């Protein structure tokens, strides 16, 4: 009789351990799963934040400005020119960057794409010459350096393409009377701009 008692106690202990391990395992698995979800959510949030604040690619405003033809080169190479007055803070300029990047890829071998940052005081003579008071401000210049037309504000890609085709072929520009959405430029030419920390870039 005494030999069967320990066996019963042993079975009870085994059942108790099994129940305890079944209770602990789901809690541990649940905690691990929740921790993993939290880590993935944090990583995705950081990636999304970084992507929004540091856009990459060739068709961003910063990338276009960096790869633009320098004005001095455009004035000497005998090609027609599309000159854009822009600013990094200009939402309309940013909105057009994708279309302009595509146009540059399509027309870049036959046309200069010049970008002048209105926050850079070295472009004050050009700002005055072309009467820039809103951006984006586009100037179409023929292969002899003569400004043919100005277009101000956001422009549809098809309209810009039609004008660029005409510019390259030496024909009158068909779509130069339109004005799209612009960013105001009321203080861009004031003397205080010389000390403005935004006075940088192309």
Order of alpha helices (4+ residues) and beta strands (2+ residues): alpha-alpha-alpha-beta-alpha-beta-alpha-beta-beta-beta-alpha-beta
